[in-house]
Amino acid sequence: MINALKFTLILTFLALFSFQARAQLTTKAQTPPMGWMSWNLFEGNISEQSVKEITDALISSGMYEAGYEYVIIDDLWQGGRGADGKLFPDPEKFPNGMKALADYVHSKGLKLGIYTDVAEFTCAGKVGSLNYEEVDAKTFADWGMDYVKVDYCGAPKDLQTAIKRYTKMAKAIEISGRDMVFAICEWGQRSPWLWGAEAGGQLWRTTWDLRDTWEHGDFYAGKAGIMEVLDRQADLSKYAGPGQWNDPDMLMVGLYGKGSSSSANGAAGCTDREYQSQMSLWSLLSAPLLACNDIRTMNAETKRIFTNKEVISINQDALGTQAKRLFKKGTIEIWGKQLADGDWAVGLLNRDDEKEQTISIDLQLLKIEGGVEIRDLWEHKSMGDFEDSFSLEVAPHEVKLVRISTTQ
Ligand code: GLA
């Protein structure tokens, strides 16, 4: 009871008096990180070979050219901690060690990321970094890592401990001598958007693990679908900006239910339209764009969704604004974010399961007066000039993503 009260008081204090969310705290991750993360597809099958193959596929598919640069090794890479106190990778999975693998990834122009936990063990039960923060950060730096995802399984639930442990890890990364992005992963349980940047993180997960499904019906008990996770981003836009991103978890695009825990509780995968909607929404949210599908064998539709440069430019816009939910009525929503050049990116979302709906947007909502040009970013074409308002037909579970520029 006393602990719960303390927790609430500290969070209230942070919300009222903490850092200015948009103040410049770092030069890292000035736009949301883009890349690929191993967890959903590989889990324990992660290996040197698979990382190399994914790296090559990111290049041959055009994804690297489109901006996806991080290859992030998630949990279950670990072999253990040696007598010298240092972590070592599983020798069967990574026979040539992490340094050689980082050299390979770097030689192709990409960056490599790794995973640990600020407790004794990671979420999948491997050795964690508690009390070895400096040693481990130095090891990751020596290996040539560029990104470190740090989980919270097995750590005490209270807020002070979370802030303390993440700050310690961030400091260790800071003094390691290598620029490594620091990704906090405590699943949004202690409102990390209030303290994550000050603790030294450039991004922080805002929810439990996202499942490979459009809507699961229940956010809790491992049932977070794209819609449930989206709802939890609606009030977080003020905490995002260059170097400090809310992270609603990976892009499920092209996974088609082939993951393991991402398909827990019957999450059987999504349709291409739903995957495209996630790409639209995550771009509007300035979320990290981290694919998790099998890049080596992905189909043309998946590749098309990932590599749309007009959509990616909304995500990577220099202003770093996270979209707000500007309108919601029944199963219709309008999400919008302002861009560095003064344009607006707007997503018209139809959450209805069956019926197509006409979604109209009154330009007053964006405080725009006069004429605008509207461009459909998936169709790559201008829809013409409009004044005051415009309407679009939106299919079930579709997001129409448009860029709005004033013409006068
Ligand atoms: C947690 C994280 C996941 C993944 C797994 C690995 O569940 O939220 O993203 O890193 O641990 O064990």
Residues whose N, C-alpha, C, O or C-beta is under 5 A from the ligand:
A	BS01	GLA	W39 D74 D75 C123 A124 D209
